[in-house]
């Protein structure tokens, strides 16, 4: 962790994206998966103005914008095998796929769900074979929808129907989906019902596929995999809680819960500053450490390390953003960090970088309301009052 403290302390703003004519919150960030020995070339950002913007990874020069109005876009992901193919889930019940190499604004592939589906989360597995999306609850139904993603990298323009759905395992909005980084058949889903479910999609039916159900006791805002061979699952909640489970212990007598923090804001001590919210997490393979990223409403970014003993502050980045940070992408190969926020800024941080900028940056907080899918559970509020 000391080495990571040094890395973080050396991070400086290397590049800052130019503000677009229509400023928007930057809600999700992904970088293209590079071919061997090369670095990733593209950054895709999902924005509150219902668009996906693509930038050059090194210069942050703007390249493309894809809009799907009136639908709201949720999340952005690059294909693993083809760095020019980018996906986003849409509230119109589709997952759309674009190819950056083409001049067209049209999606090269559309994965369409069932008519009433509003898709609010999605992911694509590490072999690029399966796309999975989570729906908002409609009446009593909430679904994980699966599609066959083969042929996407060949840009065969077509609309694809679902392979099938899981409909029994959650009973509220499915806010997050995350495939395993190296096992293409494993996927974890999180919901406002407080449940984090792990599935093996190679199994014949939903009952058999559900291999673990973990309860966060609150509405899930972020999930991810961590640990050696990625045998651990963690989640964050909309009321800033944190849970961490060891799936490898499922068949043993040991408890699977490694850590459960009701409110991270109270658990992390920060001198002369505070932690207002969590953004997400990132597992550092070399250090075998899980890190959480959080921040303040004025744009400070805190990096927190996790151990089974608890959470501790690693360091803070200041002077970059002027408002809440909503998304980040940490590249462990070149130790760089991308962050996006409610100030419409996309920043690239690099060790020892110097920002070449003559103009003084204007502080700007956008006056626009972004839908927050938050229904915090009463149980967690009660437990906090005790």
N, C-alpha and C positions, 0 to 999 in steps of 0.2 A: 504493500500500500504506500510505502514511503516513495517508491519510484513514481507511482501514479500521482502522489501529492506534488512531486517535482514537475511532472509533465503538466499538471493542471496549472501550477504556479507560473509556468513558462508560456501558457497559451495567451496569444494576443490576437486581435482582430486582423485578419489578413485581407479579407474582402467583405464588401457590403453590397447587396443587390440594389440596383437603382429602383426608386419607388415608381410603381406603375401609375397610370392615370387614374385607375380605380383602386385605391388602397383597400386591402382586405386582411383579415386575420389569417395567419399561416398556421393551419391546424395539424398537418401531418407532413412528414418529410421522409423520402426514401432516396437512396443512391443506387445507381445501376451496378449490377454485379459484373465486375470486370473479367475479361479473359485472363488466363494465367499470366503472371508477371507484369501485367499492366495495371494502372490504377483506374478507378471508375471515372467515366467521362461525364455522366449526367446526374443532375439532381431534379427530382420531381416534388412539387409542393401542392398539397390540397388546400384550397383557399375558401374563405367564407363567402366569397362572391359566386360560388357554384362553378368554380373552374379549377383545372389542374394546370400549373405552370411548370415548364421545364427550363432548367438553366444549365450552362456549362459548369461542371464541377469545380474547375480550377479558377475560373475568372468570375463566376456568378453572372456572366452575361446571359440575358434573356434569350431563349431560343424559340419556344412554342407555347401556345396556350390552347387548352381544350375546354370548351364550355358545354354544359349539358342542361341549361335552363329549360324548363322551370325546375328540373330535379335538383336535389341537393347532393353533392358528392361527399362520400364518407371514406376517408382513407386513400392511400396511394401506395402501389407496390410495383417494382420492376420484376419482369420475368428473370429467372435465375440463369437461363442458358442464352438469352438474347438481350443484350443491354439496351436495345432500342425499343423494346416493347414494354409499355407501362399500362397498369390497370387501375380502375377506381370503381367502387360500388356507388350506386346511385339510388336515391329515394324513389325513383320511378320503377323499381323492381328489376333493374338490370345491373350487371357488372360490365363496364365498357373497357375495351382494350384499344390502345392507340399505338401507332408505329411512328417514332420520331423521325425516321428516315424519309417518310412521305410528307409531301407538302399539304396534304388534305387535312381538314379539321375533323373529318368523319372518323368514327370508330372503325377499326378494321375487323373487329369481332364484337358481338354483343351476346352476352349470356343472359337470357331472359328468365325471370322467375315466374311465379304464378301471379295472376292479376292483382291480388290484394297485397302482395309483398311490398313492404318498404324496407329496403336493405340499408342497414346502418353500420355494418361491420363486414370485413371480408379478409381473406388471405389466399395465397396460392402456395401449394406445397413445394418442397425443395427440388422435386423432379419435374416441376412444371406440368404435371399431369392432371391435377385436380384443383379446381377453384371452389372455395366454400364461402358462403355469405350467411350472415345472421340477420334475422328480420325483427322489426318492431312488432309488438303484440297487437294482433287484430282480433277483437272479441276475446275468444279464449285461446287463440292459436299463436304460437311462436315457433319459427322453423330455423334449422340449419339446412341450407340448400346447397347441393353439390352439383358441379358440372364437370364434364370431361374437357380438359383444356388442351388436349393434343391438337396440333395443327395451327395453334396461335402463332408460333414463330414463323410459320410459312405464310402468314397473313391471308389465309383463306377467308375472305369476307363472307360471313354468314351469321345467322342468329342461332344460338344453341339452346336447346331445351334442357332442363335439369335431368341429371341421372336419377335423383331422388332426394328425399328430405329425411331429417331426424325431427320428430315433432313432440316427443314425450319427455325430454330431459330437462327442458327449461320451461318456466311458466310466466316469463316476462321478457322484455326487450333483451336481445342478445347484443351486448354493447361491444364485445371484443372477440376476435378469433385469431388464433396464432398456431400455425403448423410448426412441428418440430424441425429444428434446423438441419438435422441429418437423417431422420427417420421419416420417409415420405407418407407413411400410413398413420402417424400420430398427430392429433390435433387437439388443442385445448380451447374451450369456449367460456366466456364469462358473461354474466347477465345482471340486470337490475334485481333479479330474485336472490342475489347473493351467492349463487352457486358457481363454482368453477369446475367444469366437467372435462375429463380427459377421455378421448375416444381413440380406438384402433379401428380405422375405417376399412381395414381388410376383412373384418368379421362380417358375417352374413346379415345380421339385423341390428337394429339400434340397441336392443337390450344387451346383446353380447358385446357390441362395440364399446359400450360405456364401461371403461375399466377403473375409473376413479371419480368420485364426487367429493369435492372439498367445499366447505361452507365458510365464506368470508364474513357472514353476518351483516353484510351491507352491499349497496349497489356497486358493481364492479366497473372500474374506469380504465384499467390497463392490466394486461397479463403477459407473461413471458416465460421462457425456459432458461434454466441456469444449471451450473454444476458440471462436473466431469461427465462427459457423454450426455449432458443435458437431461439428467434424471430428476431434476427438481423443477417445480412450477411456482411462480410467485404472482401475486396480484395486488393492485392498489384499488382503493375504493373512492367513491365520489365525496366521502367525508374525510379523506386523507388518511385512511387506515392502510395497513400493509400486512399481508399474509404470505407465508413461505412454507411450501410442503415438499417432502421427499417421496416421490412416487416409487422409488426403488424399495421403500419399506412396506409397500402394500401387502406383501405376503409374509411379513414378519410380525413379531409381537411389539416391535418398537412403534411409538407414536409417529405419525407422518408429519405432524405440524412441527416445523423447525422454529418458527417465530410468528407471533401474532401481536402487532402493535395497533392499538385502537385508534390512536391519533399521532401521526408522525410529527406533527407540529409541536406537540408537547415532549416528544421523546428525544429530539435532536437539539443539543445545546449549541447556540451560535452567539458568539460575543458581539455585542453592539449591532445585532441584526436579528432577523427572525425568518422562519420558514412559513410561507403563507399557503403553499400548495405543492403537490407532486405533479411532475410532467410524465415520467415514465422510468423505465429501468434499462440497464444494459449489462450483460455478462461479459467480463473480461477473461478470455480464455487463458492467456499467458499467466495472469496473476491468480487465476481460479477464484475470482471475486465477483460478487454481484454488487453493482452500484445503482443507486437511485438518483434521479435528477429532479430537483425541486427549485423553487424560487420565491421571489417577492413580487408584489404588484408593481414595484418600481423598476423591475427588470434585472435585478441581481439573480445569479444562477448559483445554486448550491449543489455540490456533489457529495452524496452520502454513501458510505460503504456499509454493507450488511454482513453480519456474522450471526451465529446462533445465540451469541450473548446480547445482541442488540444492534442499534444503528449508531453510526458516528460520522461527524462531518469530516470530509477530506479537504475541502477547500471551496472558495467562492470566486466566481468571475463577475467583475463589475465593469460598468462603463460601456456595455454593449447595447442592451435594450433599454427602452424607456417605459415599457409596460410589460404585462404578464407574458411569460414565455410559454408557448403552447405545444411546441414540437422540437425534437432534436434528433440528430443522427451522429453517432460517435464512431469514427473510423479508426479501428485499433491498429491498422497496418501503418498508416502515416501519422497516427496520434492527433488527427484533426477532429474538430467538432463543428457540426452545422446546427444552428439554432434559428427558430422562427417564432414570431410573437404577434401580439395584438398591436404592436407599433408598425406592422406591415413590413418589418425588416427581416431579411434573410442574411445571417452572418456566417462567415467561415472563419473559425479560430484555428490558428496553427502555432506550434511552439516557436517562440522568438520572432514572430512576424511583426512587420511594421506596416500600419495602414497608411497608404498614400492618399491623403485627402486634405484638400485646402479649405473646402467649404466646411463651416461649422455645422454639425448635424442638428437639424431641427427636431425638437421633441414633438412627437405627435401621437395622440391617443385617438383611435378611430371611434367615431360615434356610430357604432352599428351593433345590433344585438345578434349574437350568434346563439343558435339553439343549443342549450346545454341539456343533454338527456340525463337529468338528475332526479331520481326519486329516492332520497335517502331513507333507509329503513328506520322505523321508530325504535326498534330494539337497540340499535347502536347509540341512539341519542339517550335512551334511558340509562344505558350502562355508563355513559359518560357523566351523567348527572350524579351518579352514586358517590 
